[in-house]
Amino acid sequence: MSKMITLKNSREFGSVYSTKNSVANKYLVMYLRSNGLDYNRLGISVGKKVGNSVVRHRVTRLIREAYRLNRANIDVGYDIVIVARPSSKDKKCQDIESALMHLCGLKKISHIG
C-alpha cells in the first residue's frame, strides 16, 4: 500500500474547515472538502481538552490506524480532517474505527454499509 498523504499546515487545514462541510458523532468530528485529486489527504486534530500529550498522541495513532485499515473502503478525491472529541480519550481502536466509518457512511463516501 502507498504512503498515507497528510495535510501539513494550518492553511491546508483552514481550507477544509472553511467549507463548513462537517458531520459529527460522540467521539469524532469529520470535515470534508473535495480536492480534485485521485487520492485522499488526511489531517488529524487532537486538542488539549482530550488529555496530556501521551493521551493525545495515542488518540492520533488510533485515528490514523482506523483510517489505514479502511482506506480501501473510502472514496478518493477528498481532503479529510478528523477532530477528536474529549470523549475519545479512553476508547479502544474498535470504537474509534466504528466512529470513523459511521461518519464516512453519513457523508456517503464509504463503500460499506
C-alpha positions as a printed NumPy array, in Angstrom:
array([[  0.   ,   0.   ,   0.   ],
       [  1.231,   3.521,  -0.704],
       [  2.267,   6.07 ,   1.882],
       [ -0.526,   7.953,   3.633],
       [ -0.726,  11.544,   2.393],
       [ -1.493,  14.104,   5.085],
       [ -2.478,  17.731,   5.371],
       [  0.59 ,  19.562,   6.636],
       [ -0.041,  23.165,   7.628],
       [ -2.692,  25.451,   9.051],
       [ -3.55 ,  26.842,   5.598],
       [ -4.451,  23.354,   4.343],
       [ -6.473,  22.612,   7.489],
       [ -8.139,  26.025,   7.27 ],
       [ -9.274,  25.463,   3.698],
       [-11.036,  22.266,   4.791],
       [-12.611,  23.933,   7.855],
       [-13.813,  26.889,   5.764],
       [-16.08 ,  24.687,   3.633],
       [-18.182,  24.09 ,   6.771],
       [-18.984,  20.608,   5.442],
       [-18.872,  18.58 ,   8.649],
       [-20.528,  15.703,  10.419],
       [-20.046,  14.503,  13.996],
       [-20.742,  11.7  ,  16.412],
       [-19.89 ,  11.021,  20.052],
       [-16.123,  10.594,  19.552],
       [-15.119,  12.369,  16.334],
       [-15.92 ,  15.299,  14.046],
       [-15.133,  14.961,  10.342],
       [-14.648,  17.881,   7.95 ],
       [-14.701,  17.102,   4.253],
       [-13.618,  19.015,   1.148],
       [-13.251,  17.807,  -2.422],
       [ -9.636,  18.138,  -3.583],
       [ -9.887,  17.1  ,  -7.244],
       [ -7.057,  14.576,  -6.834],
       [ -7.081,  10.807,  -7.234],
       [ -6.199,  10.272,  -3.579],
       [ -7.308,  11.479,  -0.152],
       [ -5.323,  13.706,   2.161],
       [ -5.863,  13.149,   5.882],
       [ -5.5  ,  15.657,   8.699],
       [ -5.922,  14.755,  12.363],
       [ -6.507,  17.292,  15.118],
       [ -6.492,  16.347,  18.801],
       [ -6.836,  19.323,  21.132],
       [ -5.634,  19.758,  24.686],
       [ -9.094,  19.088,  26.106],
       [ -8.609,  15.428,  25.141],
       [ -5.711,  14.969,  27.571],
       [ -1.974,  15.296,  28.031],
       [  0.483,  14.739,  25.188],
       [  0.673,  10.973,  25.749],
       [ -3.118,  10.627,  25.54 ],
       [ -3.377,  12.943,  22.527],
       [ -0.693,  11.039,  20.655],
       [ -2.416,   7.714,  21.408],
       [ -5.734,   9.036,  20.058],
       [ -3.924,  10.322,  16.95 ],
       [ -2.417,   6.881,  16.357],
       [ -5.81 ,   5.196,  16.815],
       [ -7.448,   7.512,  14.267],
       [ -4.594,   7.016,  11.793],
       [ -4.8  ,   3.234,  12.168],
       [ -8.605,   3.218,  11.801],
       [ -8.248,   5.219,   8.584],
       [ -5.443,   2.964,   7.306],
       [ -7.484,  -0.2  ,   7.886],
       [-10.466,   1.225,   5.988],
       [ -8.702,   3.272,   3.311],
       [ -9.767,   0.865,   0.57 ],
       [-13.443,   1.368,   1.532],
       [-13.368,   5.177,   1.401],
       [-13.92 ,   7.108,  -1.842],
       [-10.943,   9.131,  -3.119],
       [-10.716,  12.8  ,  -4.037],
       [-11.206,  14.384,  -0.601],
       [ -9.306,  16.335,   1.996],
       [-10.475,  14.88 ,   5.307],
       [ -9.862,  16.416,   8.726],
       [-10.729,  14.303,  11.747],
       [-11.086,  16.159,  15.059],
       [-11.075,  14.062,  18.224],
       [-13.573,  14.919,  20.938],
       [-12.634,  14.613,  24.619],
       [-14.867,  11.528,  24.946],
       [-12.482,   9.634,  22.63 ],
       [ -9.581,   9.597,  25.068],
       [-10.18 ,   6.234,  26.76 ],
       [-11.678,   4.359,  23.814],
       [-10.356,   1.253,  22.129],
       [ -9.274,   1.062,  18.494],
       [-12.523,  -0.685,  17.513],
       [-14.581,   2.191,  18.969],
       [-12.609,   4.809,  17.014],
       [-12.76 ,   2.713,  13.836],
       [-16.514,   2.299,  14.197],
       [-16.97 ,   6.045,  14.797],
       [-14.85 ,   6.896,  11.739],
       [-16.768,   4.555,   9.444],
       [-20.067,   5.871,  10.84 ],
       [-19.045,   9.394,   9.786],
       [-17.948,   8.167,   6.341],
       [-21.322,   6.468,   5.961],
       [-23.158,   9.659,   6.902],
       [-21.23 ,  11.578,   4.227],
       [-21.737,   8.71 ,   1.734],
       [-18.024,   8.35 ,   0.973],
       [-17.811,   4.75 ,   2.179],
       [-18.327,   1.58 ,   0.128],
       [-19.542,  -0.451,   3.101],
       [-22.904,  -0.173,   4.779]])
